[in-house]
Amino acid sequence: MTSGQVAAGGGVAVTGGSPTGVSGGEPVLGGAPVSGAVPAERGGQSDGRQRLGAVAGTGLGMAVLWLSILVLLPLAAVVVKATGGGWSGFWQAISSQEAVTSIEFTVAASAGVALVNAVMGTLIAWVLVRDRFPGKRLLEVVIDIPFALPTIVAGLVMLTLYGQHSPIGLDLYATRPGVLVALLFVTLPFVVRTTQPVLLALETDVEEAAASLGANGYTVFRRIVLPSIGPAIASGTALAFGRAMGEYGSVILIAGGLSRTEVSSQYIYAQFQDGYLSDAAAAATVLLLVSVIVLSLLSAFQHRQVRRG
């Protein structure tokens, strides 16, 4: 067969010894360009980036605009308001005794609540997925009650059970443990609901194989199960921490309005009511900074677990 002729069985045009069918040198098959062919970049180089199509670009622009309106601009406004009187005014606002006490208590309580939820939420999710027992469906409903209840109703529930007239004789009114119990109540579902679907999706073959080789239950959980559910636990823990940092309704009643039990949301509201908006914004900015740091650390741990898994 000579150059410029078509092979009888293949249908591939041959020009100058190379399989081309168009003047630009695009590969062809059966007389039609190959759909998966990638056009050569000018100069033989590619910048390694993929351009967004019209639909993808529009979606990205709408997402950024929506997040900017709802999240970024309000947060920026709070920071600007907090620093409107200069950094000296900002420092003076956040270094007052009342502000320091409320911020320290809020961060410590939120961290403690998040850690407790990481352990107990994982345990509850494990029981719901791996065990069969009477009343399991009822327990599933009970876990979601804190999601459905208005936070002030949750506070009233806590006050009724753990207040000065407690039917069980446990008075936690105007105490820090009372605030912790209220925060534990409203943050209960987060770790459970993020971990449970992952446990449901896990295959038990590897666990059974490890057990058959002599590994005990703790080793199987630590070496096989935990790496798989670790990102889900971190996600739920981050959500619980964020909810506890900003909680107001469930703690306002049982806290009793005392400075030693005052969380930052109560302090910020009190400053706003007294007309000190800059001081309220300064405290909110500190909470924002702490939340960003903690959530970034948890997110980094989550992504690390995903890469390792």
TORFI-282616 format. One line per 3 residues: number of its first residue (from 1); their letters; for each residue x, y, z of N, C-alpha, C. Coordinates in Angstrom, 3 decimals, padded with zeros to 6 digits, m for minus. Layout:
NUM) a) X/Y/Z/X/Y/Z/X/Y/Z | ...
This chain:
1) mts) 000.858/m001.192/000.000/000.000/000.000/000.000/000.888/001.234/000.000 | 000.573/002.197/m000.792/001.392/003.395/m000.908/000.820/004.506/m000.073 | 001.617/005.567/000.115/001.157/006.736/000.865/m000.021/007.364/000.169
4) gqv) m001.046/007.785/000.959/m002.240/008.408/000.412/m003.341/007.439/000.122 | m003.045/006.085/000.193/m004.078/005.097/m000.023/m004.716/004.717/001.292 | m005.866/004.061/001.241/m006.606/003.619/002.417/m006.469/002.121/002.552
7) aag) m006.089/001.679/003.746/m005.968/000.240/003.961/m007.320/m000.422/003.780 | m007.324/m001.582/003.129/m008.585/m002.207/002.761/m009.419/m002.584/003.957 | m008.847/m003.138/005.027/m009.654/m003.611/006.150/m009.785/m002.614/007.262
10) ggv) m008.912/m001.649/007.377/m008.867/m000.831/008.589/m009.593/000.454/008.508 | m009.687/001.061/007.350/m010.356/002.345/007.227/m009.563/003.479/007.834 | m008.244/003.346/007.908/m007.413/004.403/008.465/m006.663/005.054/007.338
13) avt) m006.844/006.341/007.183/m006.151/007.051/006.116/m004.692/007.183/006.466 | m003.828/006.953/005.539/m002.384/007.032/005.757/m001.835/008.101/004.852 | m001.214/009.064/005.419/m000.623/010.142/004.633/000.804/010.324/005.109
16) ggs) 001.694/010.067/004.281/003.088/010.241/004.635/003.526/009.307/005.733 | 002.898/008.110/005.817/003.320/007.118/006.783/002.757/007.326/008.163 | 001.941/008.335/008.421/001.361/008.570/009.739/m000.141/008.541/009.635
19) ptg) m000.827/007.955/010.636/m002.287/007.831/010.576/m002.974/009.138/010.845 | m003.264/009.869/009.827/m003.984/011.124/009.960/m005.058/011.164/008.921 | m006.119/011.960/009.232/m007.177/012.029/008.242/m007.616/013.442/007.980
22) vsg) m006.985/014.408/008.613/m007.311/015.804/008.375/m006.020/016.551/008.239 | m006.135/017.713/007.675/m004.932/018.483/007.413/m004.229/018.907/008.680 | m004.975/019.049/009.785/m004.354/019.489/011.037/m003.688/018.361/011.783
25) gep) m003.746/017.120/011.278/m003.068/016.017/011.933/m003.858/015.398/013.059 | m005.187/015.580/013.125/m005.995/014.990/014.196/m006.223/013.515/013.904 | m006.032/012.635/014.875/m006.243/011.206/014.625/m007.684/010.926/014.227
28) vlg) m007.827/009.958/013.306/m009.152/009.583/012.841/m009.303/008.089/012.939 | m010.534/007.637/013.018/m010.846/006.213/013.025/m012.068/006.017/012.155 | m011.902/005.283/011.116/m013.016/005.050/010.195/m013.467/006.322/009.526
31) gap) m012.546/007.251/009.286/m012.883/008.470/008.585/m013.386/009.570/009.469 | m013.586/009.316/010.815/m014.108/010.339/011.725/m013.070/010.606/012.794 | m012.975/011.835/013.267/m012.016/012.145/014.313/m012.313/011.346/015.568
34) vsg) m011.256/010.913/016.263/m011.409/010.206/017.524/m011.906/011.176/018.581 | m013.015/010.816/019.284/m013.651/011.745/020.217/m012.781/012.060/021.405 | m011.913/011.131/021.801/m011.101/011.354/022.989/m009.795/012.054/022.706
37) avp) m009.538/012.429/021.433/m008.275/013.058/021.108/m008.166/014.404/021.774 | m006.999/014.711/022.288/m006.751/015.974/022.968/m005.945/016.859/022.055 | m006.460/018.015/021.671/m005.715/018.891/020.770/m004.424/019.353/021.413
40) aer) m003.408/019.480/020.596/m002.105/019.903/021.094/m002.162/021.358/021.523 | m001.479/021.675/022.639/m001.407/023.051/023.091/m000.456/023.815/022.188 | m000.694/025.067/022.048/000.176/025.895/021.233/001.565/025.910/021.844
43) ggq) 002.531/025.701/020.988/003.892/025.701/021.475/004.254/024.416/022.191 | 003.327/023.406/022.186/003.633/022.130/022.816/003.607/022.164/024.316 | 003.059/023.192/024.941/003.044/023.319/026.385/001.619/023.466/026.884
46) sdg) 001.378/022.998/028.099/000.059/023.119/028.743/000.248/023.731/030.109 | m000.662/024.599/030.532/m000.541/025.226/031.853/m001.059/024.324/032.961 | m001.604/023.129/032.627/m002.040/022.177/033.645/m003.349/022.539/034.312
49) rqr) m004.027/023.563/033.866/m005.292/023.975/034.459/m006.443/023.713/033.497 | m007.572/023.366/034.056/m008.762/023.097/033.253/m009.717/024.267/033.389 | m010.112/024.815/032.268/m011.009/025.961/032.283/m012.426/025.525/032.629
52) lga) m013.094/026.363/033.422/m014.476/026.089/033.789/m015.398/026.385/032.620 | m016.398/025.538/032.436/m017.399/025.807/031.430/m018.350/026.898/031.889 | m019.266/027.259/031.023/m020.202/028.337/031.346/m021.087/027.975/032.532
55) vag) m021.582/026.733/032.562/m022.469/026.313/033.645/m021.722/026.233/034.961 | m020.528/025.619/034.923/m019.733/025.494/036.149/m019.309/026.863/036.673 | m018.922/027.741/035.779/m018.527/029.084/036.197/m019.674/029.857/036.817
58) tgl) m020.860/029.716/036.233/m022.036/030.388/036.801/m022.370/029.833/038.185 | m022.315/028.503/038.326/m022.587/027.890/039.628/m021.604/028.340/040.679 | m020.315/028.382/040.322/m019.297/028.831/041.268/m019.519/030.281/041.665
61) gma) m019.844/031.117/040.706/m020.084/032.521/041.016/m021.278/032.713/041.938 | m022.358/031.975/041.699/m023.536/032.075/042.565/m023.235/031.573/043.973 | m022.439/030.488/044.073/m022.089/029.957/045.394/m021.261/030.965/046.184
64) vlw) m020.272/031.572/045.524/m019.438/032.560/046.202/m020.254/033.782/046.610 | m021.142/034.232/045.734/m021.988/035.384/046.050/m022.891/035.083/047.240 | m023.499/033.895/047.247/m024.404/033.522/048.334/m023.666/033.427/049.671
67) lsi) m022.493/032.794/049.665/m021.701/032.690/050.883/m021.213/034.059/051.350 | m020.910/034.917/050.410/m020.457/036.257/050.774/m021.561/037.046/051.463 | m022.775/036.939/050.934/m023.889/037.690/051.504/m024.257/037.166/052.886
70) lvl) m024.281/035.841/053.027/m024.759/035.241/054.269/m023.681/035.091/055.334 | m022.411/034.917/054.931/m021.361/034.582/055.894/m020.238/035.612/055.907 | m019.577/035.791/054.779/m018.347/036.575/054.764/m018.580/038.049/055.097
73) lpl) m019.566/038.671/054.478/m019.817/040.097/054.730/m020.262/040.364/056.175 | m021.190/039.576/056.755/m021.535/039.804/058.163/m020.347/039.622/059.105 | m019.521/038.606/058.864/m018.350/038.402/059.719/m017.358/039.561/059.576
76) aav) m017.180/040.007/058.355/m016.288/041.142/058.143/m016.820/042.397/058.836 | m018.132/042.582/058.798/m018.733/043.744/059.458/m018.511/043.706/060.970 | m018.610/042.499/061.560/m018.379/042.370/063.007/m016.935/042.711/063.351
79) vvk) m016.004/042.216/062.550/m014.584/042.505/062.810/m014.299/043.994/062.661 | m014.861/044.621/061.636/m014.665/046.063/061.442/m015.231/046.848/062.613 | m016.407/046.456/063.077/m017.020/047.130/064.224/m016.180/046.951/065.487
82) atg) m015.618/045.766/065.655/m014.818/045.488/066.847/m013.545/046.310/066.884 | m012.965/046.555/065.724/m011.707/047.303/065.662/m011.914/048.757/065.270 | m013.163/049.216/065.297/m013.432/050.590/064.895/m012.785/051.620/065.803
85) ggw) m012.613/051.297/067.074/m011.975/052.227/068.011/m010.481/052.039/068.132 | m009.884/051.289/067.207/m008.453/051.023/067.263/m008.170/049.756/068.057 | m006.938/049.283/067.931/m006.565/048.049/068.614/m006.525/048.215/070.124
88) sgf) m006.245/049.425/070.576/m006.246/049.654/072.028/m007.656/049.510/072.587 | m008.634/050.028/071.868/m010.019/049.862/072.299/m010.470/048.424/072.228 | m010.016/047.713/071.193/m010.351/046.304/071.064/m009.774/045.501/072.225
91) wqa) m008.521/045.753/072.556/m007.884/045.027/073.656/m008.549/045.347/074.992 | m008.903/046.588/075.156/m009.573/046.981/076.401/m010.926/046.270/076.536 | m011.614/046.093/075.428/m012.924/045.452/075.473/m012.822/043.967/075.818
94) iss) m011.807/043.282/075.268/m011.728/041.837/075.487/m010.922/041.469/076.723 | m010.255/042.442/077.331/m009.435/042.135/078.501/m010.118/042.483/079.817 | m011.356/042.943/079.757/m012.073/043.192/080.997/m012.335/041.875/081.714
97) qea) m012.486/041.925/083.031/m012.621/040.710/083.814/m013.838/039.891/083.386 | m014.938/040.568/083.141/m016.159/039.864/082.765/m016.022/039.190/081.402 | m015.380/039.897/080.453/m015.199/039.325/079.122/m014.273/038.122/079.166
100) vts) m013.163/038.235/079.899/m012.202/037.134/079.985/m012.845/035.909/080.634 | m013.602/036.129/081.710/m014.238/035.018/082.410/m015.226/034.288/081.501 | m016.054/035.047/080.784/m017.064/034.417/079.923/m016.420/033.696/078.746
103) ief) m015.386/034.274/078.160/m014.729/033.635/077.012/m014.005/032.365/077.451 | m013.276/032.444/078.563/m012.569/031.258/079.048/m013.539/030.128/079.374 | m014.628/030.464/080.037/m015.610/029.436/080.384/m016.253/028.845/079.141
106) tva) m016.565/029.686/078.172/m017.209/029.213/076.952/m016.303/028.264/076.179 | m015.042/028.657/075.986/m014.110/027.820/075.224/m013.854/026.500/075.951 | m013.625/026.571/077.271/m013.365/025.344/078.035/m014.575/024.421/078.029
109) asa) m015.755/024.993/078.240/m016.969/024.180/078.259/m017.235/023.561/076.883 | m017.039/024.331/075.834/m017.277/023.814/074.482/m016.303/022.692/074.142 | m015.034/022.861/074.511/m014.043/021.820/074.254/m014.376/020.550/075.035
112) gva) m014.745/020.715/076.305/m015.104/019.557/077.113/m016.323/018.841/076.574 | m017.330/019.602/076.189/m018.557/019.015/075.629/m018.246/018.286/074.320 | m017.394/018.870/073.478/m017.044/018.237/072.205/m016.316/016.912/072.434
115) lvn) m015.404/016.877/073.400/m014.671/015.639/073.684/m015.595/014.555/074.235 | m016.489/014.943/075.143/m017.444/013.972/075.682/m018.329/013.422/074.570 | m018.762/014.298/073.680/m019.597/013.851/072.567/m018.832/012.953/071.609
118) avm) m017.534/013.209/071.424/m016.740/012.359/070.546/m016.723/010.918/071.049 | m016.639/010.754/072.370/m016.604/009.411/072.945/m018.005/008.804/073.018 | m018.923/009.519/073.663/m020.254/008.968/073.880/m021.051/008.871/072.570
121) gtl) m020.860/009.838/071.684/m021.551/009.769/070.400/m021.113/008.571/069.575 | m019.800/008.282/069.595/m019.302/007.107/068.892/m019.853/005.823/069.511 | m019.897/005.784/070.841/m020.436/004.612/071.526/m021.899/004.385/071.173
124) iaw) m022.690/005.447/071.190/m024.108/005.320/070.870/m024.299/004.878/069.420 | m023.513/005.468/068.507/m023.610/005.075/067.096/m023.255/003.599/066.915 | m022.241/003.148/067.627/m021.837/001.742/067.550/m022.973/000.817/068.026
127) vlv) m023.593/001.172/069.149/m024.688/000.363/069.681/m025.856/000.328/068.707 | m026.183/001.466/068.107/m027.310/001.517/067.184/m027.069/000.695/065.921 | m025.812/000.628/065.493/m025.508/m000.070/064.244/m025.252/m001.556/064.466
130) rdr) m024.491/m001.903/065.498/m024.015/m003.280/065.649/m024.884/m004.141/066.566 | m025.734/m003.542/067.369/m026.516/m004.322/068.340/m027.995/m004.308/067.979 | m028.676/m005.356/068.389/m030.135/m005.454/068.243/m030.745/m005.560/069.637
133) fpg) m031.725/m004.727/069.904/m032.343/m004.715/071.231/m033.731/m004.092/071.118 | m034.607/m004.406/072.052/m035.945/m003.806/072.044/m035.875/m002.297/072.275 | m036.702/m001.549/071.580/m036.731/m000.099/071.749/m035.692/000.647/070.940
136) krl) m035.089/m000.031/069.987/m034.046/000.615/069.188/m034.600/001.776/068.371 | m035.763/001.608/067.779/m036.374/002.678/066.986/m036.740/003.876/067.859 | m037.188/003.607/069.070/m037.506/004.696/069.986/m036.250/005.480/070.343
139) lev) m035.151/004.781/070.548/m033.888/005.452/070.853/m033.428/006.330/069.697 | m033.658/005.862/068.476/m033.312/006.668/067.298/m034.066/007.996/067.312 | m035.336/007.952/067.700/m036.145/009.169/067.758/m035.668/010.086/068.889
142) vid) m035.368/009.501/070.045/m034.947/010.284/071.200/m033.665/011.060/070.900 | m032.757/010.446/070.161/m031.489/011.106/069.849/m031.704/012.385/069.055 | m032.712/012.416/068.214/m032.954/013.585/067.357/m033.800/014.660/068.028
145) ipf) m034.282/014.429/069.241/m035.115/015.425/069.923/m034.396/016.762/070.109 | m033.113/016.782/070.512/m032.446/018.095/070.635/m032.412/018.895/069.346 | m032.452/018.209/068.181/m032.528/018.928/066.916/m033.875/019.615/066.744
148) alp) m034.938/018.969/067.209/m036.288/019.465/066.962/m036.741/020.501/067.977 | m036.248/020.415/069.212/m036.699/021.326/070.261/m036.117/022.721/070.077 | m036.911/023.768/070.237/m036.340/025.114/070.344/m035.393/025.175/071.545
151) tiv) m034.320/025.922/071.421/m033.300/025.909/072.470/m033.830/026.416/073.808 | m034.758/027.360/073.793/m035.300/027.855/075.055/m036.130/026.769/075.734 | m036.777/025.915/074.929/m037.512/024.787/075.498/m036.536/023.794/076.116
154) agl) m035.419/023.575/075.457/m034.387/022.707/076.024/m033.891/023.262/077.358 | m033.737/024.586/077.445/m033.339/025.199/078.703/m034.370/025.003/079.797 | m035.649/025.093/079.420/m036.717/024.875/080.396/m036.736/023.420/080.870
157) vml) m036.462/022.495/079.953/m036.384/021.082/080.317/m035.262/020.858/081.321 | m034.119/021.452/081.062/m032.984/021.312/081.980/m033.293/021.927/083.345 | m033.947/023.088/083.327/m034.271/023.760/084.587/m035.297/022.969/085.387
160) tly) m036.252/022.356/084.693/m037.271/021.563/085.384/m036.664/020.353/086.080 | m035.703/019.711/085.419/m035.120/018.495/085.978/m033.973/018.769/086.939 | m033.172/019.804/086.618/m031.968/020.055/087.418/m031.994/021.410/088.133
163) gqh) m033.163/021.999/088.247/m033.269/023.298/088.895/m033.428/023.204/090.402 | m033.856/024.300/091.007/m033.979/024.370/092.464/m035.046/023.431/093.003 | m036.035/023.107/092.190/m037.096/022.195/092.605/m037.001/020.882/091.830
166) spi) m035.804/020.372/091.708/m035.549/019.161/090.941/m036.297/017.968/091.530 | m037.031/017.223/090.704/m037.739/016.037/091.204/m036.797/014.900/091.590 | m035.545/014.965/091.163/m034.585/013.911/091.516/m033.593/014.390/092.572
169) gld) m033.808/015.595/093.081/m032.956/016.104/094.139/m031.578/016.553/093.697 | m031.402/016.848/092.412/m030.113/017.290/091.889/m030.236/018.739/091.428 | m029.748/019.662/092.237/m029.874/021.092/091.966/m028.604/021.599/091.292
172) lya) m028.706/021.882/090.000/m027.579/022.429/089.244/m027.831/023.861/088.800 | m028.836/024.496/089.387/m029.178/025.865/088.990/m028.038/026.818/089.338 | m027.695/027.690/088.401/m026.648/028.710/088.583/m025.301/028.077/088.909
175) trp) m025.017/026.925/088.306/m023.720/026.273/088.467/m023.142/025.953/087.098 | m021.825/025.831/087.035/m021.192/025.492/085.770/m021.532/024.076/085.310 | m021.617/023.095/086.208/m022.073/021.782/085.752/m023.452/021.814/085.101
178) gvl) m024.335/022.686/085.584/m025.643/022.818/084.966/m025.545/023.311/083.531 | m024.646/024.262/083.287/m024.429/024.749/081.933/m023.868/023.642/081.043 | m022.947/022.866/081.588/m022.366/021.764/080.816/m023.419/020.733/080.426
181) val) m024.311/020.408/081.364/m025.374/019.446/081.061/m026.274/019.975/079.949 | m026.600/021.260/080.002/m027.436/021.851/078.954/m026.742/021.789/077.595 | m025.445/022.064/077.569/m024.702/022.011/076.315/m024.590/020.575/075.792
184) lfv) m024.411/019.626/076.703/m024.371/018.226/076.289/m025.695/017.794/075.671 | m026.784/018.310/076.208/m028.105/017.961/075.693/m028.280/018.427/074.251 | m027.938/019.670/073.964/m028.198/020.222/072.630/m027.185/019.744/071.592
187) tlp) m026.032/019.237/072.029/m025.017/018.781/071.070/m024.973/017.261/070.928 | m025.863/016.543/071.610/m025.846/015.087/071.586/m025.886/014.479/070.188 | m026.757/014.929/069.261/m026.928/014.171/068.011/m025.773/014.275/067.026
190) fvv) m024.901/015.261/067.152/m023.968/015.555/066.064/m023.029/014.391/065.749 | m022.281/013.911/066.737/m021.337/012.821/066.479/m022.086/011.536/066.125 | m023.221/011.311/066.767/m023.997/010.105/066.471/m024.406/010.083/065.003
193) rtt) m024.948/011.191/064.521/m025.492/011.211/063.168/m024.419/011.317/062.087 | m023.218/011.767/062.416/m022.145/011.763/061.416/m021.415/010.425/061.371 | m021.379/009.712/062.491/m020.648/008.446/062.560/m021.503/007.258/062.149
196) qpv) m022.775/007.301/062.448/m023.647/006.152/062.197/m023.678/005.720/060.729 | m023.815/006.630/059.742/m023.831/006.163/058.344/m022.518/005.503/057.922 | m021.397/005.979/058.456/m020.110/005.378/058.100/m020.015/003.966/058.659
199) lla) m020.474/003.780/059.882/m020.479/002.438/060.468/m021.386/001.497/059.684 | m022.509/002.002/059.229/m023.422/001.181/058.430/m022.783/000.735/057.122 | m021.937/001.575/056.545/m021.320/001.262/055.262/m020.087/000.373/055.392
202) let) m019.559/000.192/056.590/m018.351/m000.609/056.777/m018.646/m002.093/056.578 | m017.763/m002.752/055.842/m017.848/m004.197/055.703/m017.195/m004.849/056.919 | m017.788/m005.909/057.409/m017.263/m006.582/058.599/m016.300/m007.710/058.274
205) dve) m015.999/m007.946/056.987/m015.122/m009.049/056.614/m013.726/m008.897/057.210 | m013.184/m007.670/057.133/m011.834/m007.442/057.643/m011.802/m007.615/059.158 | m012.842/m007.130/059.832/m012.902/m007.298/061.290/m012.954/m008.772/061.660
208) eaa) m013.757/m009.534/060.940/m013.863/m010.963/061.229/m012.547/m011.682/060.950 | m011.858/m011.268/059.887/m010.568/m011.884/059.573/m009.546/m011.588/060.670 | m009.524/m010.339/061.143/m008.593/m009.978/062.212/m008.908/m010.740/063.492
211) asl) m010.182/m010.884/063.793/m010.570/m011.630/064.993/m010.180/m013.101/064.870 | m010.303/m013.670/063.672/m009.935/m015.075/063.480/m008.442/m015.297/063.633 | m007.650/m014.217/063.438/m006.202/m014.318/063.600/m005.753/m014.048/065.034
214) gan) m006.712/m013.827/065.933/m006.378/m013.680/067.339/m006.448/m012.270/067.882 | m006.837/m011.289/067.072/m006.931/m009.917/067.569/m008.151/m009.777/068.468 | m007.963/m009.094/069.591/m009.105/m008.881/070.489/m009.962/m007.732/069.985
217) gyt) m011.096/m007.508/070.656/m012.034/m006.495/070.198/m011.453/m005.098/070.192 | m010.649/m004.783/071.217/m010.047/m003.444/071.286/m009.086/m003.223/070.128 | m008.275/m004.225/069.810/m007.318/m004.089/068.710/m008.035/m003.940/067.373
220) vfr) m009.083/m004.710/067.178/m009.855/m004.606/065.936/m010.450/m003.207/065.787 | m010.999/m002.695/066.878/m011.595/m001.361/066.801/m010.533/m000.298/066.541 | m009.411/m000.389/067.247/m008.376/000.652/067.137/m007.657/000.613/065.800
223) riv) m007.400/m000.570/065.268/m006.598/m000.673/064.060/m007.418/m000.725/062.773 | m008.675/m001.122/062.853/m009.483/m001.296/061.639/m010.660/m000.336/061.585 | m011.455/m000.310/062.664/m012.681/000.492/062.626/m012.386/001.982/062.806
226) lps) m011.598/002.318/063.800/m011.372/003.732/064.126/m010.780/004.535/062.974 | m009.773/004.015/062.239/m009.283/004.804/061.095/m010.356/005.089/060.050 | m011.339/004.206/059.930/m012.396/004.409/058.935/m013.430/005.434/059.388
229) igp) m013.739/005.451/060.678/m014.762/006.370/061.176/m014.158/007.635/061.775 | m012.830/007.721/061.806/m012.177/008.897/062.393/m012.607/010.219/061.773 | m012.625/010.340/060.425/m013.088/011.599/059.822/m014.517/011.965/060.198
232) aia) m015.399/010.968/060.294/m016.788/011.243/060.678/m016.864/011.721/062.130 | m016.066/011.117/063.008/m016.038/011.558/064.402/m015.526/012.992/064.485 | m014.476/013.299/063.728/m013.932/014.659/063.737/m014.951/015.667/063.230
235) sgt) m015.700/015.290/062.200/m016.726/016.184/061.664/m017.815/016.452/062.694 | m018.304/015.397/063.344/m019.326/015.579/064.370/m018.817/016.358/065.568 | m017.561/016.132/065.949/m016.969/016.866/067.066/m016.868/018.358/066.744
238) ala) m016.495/018.665/065.507/m016.419/020.072/065.098/m017.793/020.738/065.148 | m018.811/020.025/064.697/m020.170/020.580/064.740/m020.627/020.793/066.182 | m020.311/019.837/067.061/m020.695/019.975/068.470/m019.975/021.156/069.113
241) fgr) m018.702/021.310/068.816/m017.941/022.440/069.366/m018.525/023.768/068.899 | m018.796/023.869/067.608/m019.362/025.114/067.086/m020.718/025.433/067.679 | m021.561/024.416/067.849/m022.877/024.646/068.442/m022.749/025.111/069.891
244) amg) m021.845/024.482/070.649/m021.666/024.861/072.049/m021.105/026.274/072.183 | m020.230/026.663/071.281/m019.636/028.005/071.350/m020.699/029.097/071.188 | m021.699/028.840/070.371/m022.698/029.867/070.114/m024.027/029.650/070.799
247) eyg) m024.112/028.677/071.719/m025.394/028.352/072.340/m025.840/029.464/073.297 | m027.137/029.721/073.276/m027.704/030.773/074.138/m028.980/030.307/074.842 | m029.960/029.868/074.074/m031.279/029.597/074.636/m031.304/028.522/075.694
250) svi) m030.527/027.442/075.492/m030.593/026.322/076.424/m029.868/026.582/077.732 | m029.007/027.610/077.772/m028.220/027.853/078.992/m028.695/029.079/079.764 | m029.490/029.925/079.142/m029.826/031.190/079.783/m030.646/030.998/081.057
253) lia) m031.487/029.970/081.100/m032.324/029.752/082.279/m031.558/029.076/083.403 | m030.836/028.015/083.076/m030.167/027.254/084.127/m028.899/027.953/084.615 | m028.351/028.889/083.831/m027.148/029.605/084.259/m027.436/030.570/085.394
256) ggl) m028.669/031.048/085.490/m029.045/031.912/086.600/m028.613/033.358/086.482 | m028.010/033.742/085.368/m027.624/035.128/085.181/m026.437/035.573/086.021 | m025.653/034.647/086.555/m024.485/034.993/087.364/m023.247/035.069/086.477
259) srt) m022.284/035.901/086.887/m021.091/036.105/086.071/m020.256/034.828/085.966 | m020.247/034.007/087.012/m019.410/032.799/086.977/m019.987/031.727/086.052 | m021.263/031.825/085.734/m021.884/030.851/084.828/m022.271/031.484/083.494
262) evs) m021.798/032.657/083.228/m022.176/033.385/082.019/m021.327/032.932/080.843 | m021.975/032.435/079.803/m021.264/032.091/078.580/m021.155/033.329/077.711 | m020.322/033.253/076.684/m020.028/034.440/075.884/m021.256/034.981/075.163
265) sqy) m022.146/034.103/074.738/m023.345/034.588/074.056/m024.191/035.450/074.987 | m024.264/035.080/076.273/m024.983/035.905/077.242/m024.271/037.239/077.464 | m022.957/037.192/077.559/m022.175/038.424/077.743/m022.355/039.366/076.563
268) iya) m022.305/038.820/075.351/m022.461/039.649/074.151/m023.846/040.288/074.120 | m024.868/039.523/074.456/m026.224/040.066/074.455/m026.372/041.155/075.515 | m025.757/040.948/076.675/m025.834/041.956/077.736/m025.142/043.257/077.305
271) qfq) m023.993/043.140/076.635/m023.304/044.340/076.155/m024.133/045.069/075.106 | m024.793/044.322/074.252/m025.656/044.934/073.249/m026.826/045.659/073.905 | m027.429/045.041/074.919/m028.548/045.652/075.611/m028.144/046.938/076.321
274) dgy) m026.900/046.982/076.800/m026.411/048.172/077.496/m025.886/049.238/076.549 | m025.879/048.963/075.255/m025.447/049.959/074.280/m023.974/049.899/073.936 | m023.259/048.878/074.398/m021.833/048.754/074.106/m021.646/047.783/072.934
277) lsd) m022.005/048.237/071.764/m021.972/047.363/070.594/m020.544/046.998/070.208 | m019.612/047.932/070.375/m018.217/047.635/070.035/m017.643/046.558/070.942 | m017.982/046.599/072.222/m017.508/045.567/073.147/m018.117/044.211/072.795
280) aaa) m019.379/044.211/072.428/m020.024/042.963/072.018/m019.361/042.403/070.763 | m019.062/043.270/069.802/m018.408/042.831/068.570/m016.996/042.329/068.844 | m016.302/042.939/069.803/m014.951/042.483/070.140/m014.973/041.071/070.707
283) aat) m015.905/040.800/071.626/m016.026/039.450/072.177/m016.417/038.453/071.089 | m017.295/038.862/070.192/m017.696/037.983/069.094/m016.518/037.679/068.171 | m015.651/038.654/067.965/m014.475/038.451/067.122/m013.523/037.430/067.736
286) vll) m013.353/037.493/069.053/m012.498/036.507/069.722/m013.071/035.109/069.567 | m014.375/034.973/069.758/m015.015/033.669/069.571/m014.857/033.178/068.132 | m014.987/034.095/067.184/m014.811/033.740/065.779/m013.405/033.214/065.529
289) lvs) m012.397/033.898/066.086/m011.013/033.476/065.897/m010.763/032.097/066.504 | m011.254/031.874/067.717/m011.079/030.576/068.376/m011.767/029.476/067.572 | m012.968/029.750/067.093/m013.710/028.753/066.319/m012.978/028.397/065.028
292) viv) m012.443/029.400/064.349/m011.721/029.145/063.098/m010.497/028.275/063.355 | m009.762/028.562/064.428/m008.562/027.778/064.744/m008.925/026.330/065.054 | m009.903/026.140/065.932/m010.282/024.780/066.332/m010.851/024.000/065.150
295) lsl) m011.734/024.622/064.384/m012.334/023.925/063.246/m011.299/023.616/062.169 | m010.299/024.482/062.003/m009.233/024.219/061.036/m008.393/023.022/061.462 | m008.099/022.928/062.759/m007.333/021.785/063.256/m008.110/020.485/063.069
298) lsa) m009.399/020.506/063.388/m010.210/019.308/063.206/m010.344/018.942/061.728 | m010.445/019.957/060.873/m010.534/019.695/059.441/m009.234/019.094/058.910 | m008.094/019.601/059.402/m006.807/019.046/058.988/m006.678/017.586/059.418
301) fqh) m007.115/017.281/060.640/m007.094/015.899/061.109/m007.996/015.020/060.257 | m009.161/015.548/059.912/m010.109/014.788/059.093/m009.509/014.452/057.739 | m008.910/015.445/057.063/m008.329/015.211/055.739/m007.132/014.265/055.828
304) rqv) m006.376/014.360/056.914/m005.235/013.457/057.089/m005.714/012.009/057.211 | m006.797/011.811/057.983/m007.351/010.471/058.136/m007.872/009.928/056.810 | m008.490/010.813/056.019/m009.020/010.384/054.723/m007.881/009.961/053.804
307) rrg) m006.785/010.725/053.778/m005.650/010.369/052.928/m005.007/009.067/053.372 | m004.906/008.866/054.670/m004.285/007.639/055.174/m005.188/006.423/054.975 | m006.539/006.694/055.022/m007.461/005.574/054.899/m007.601/005.072/053.489
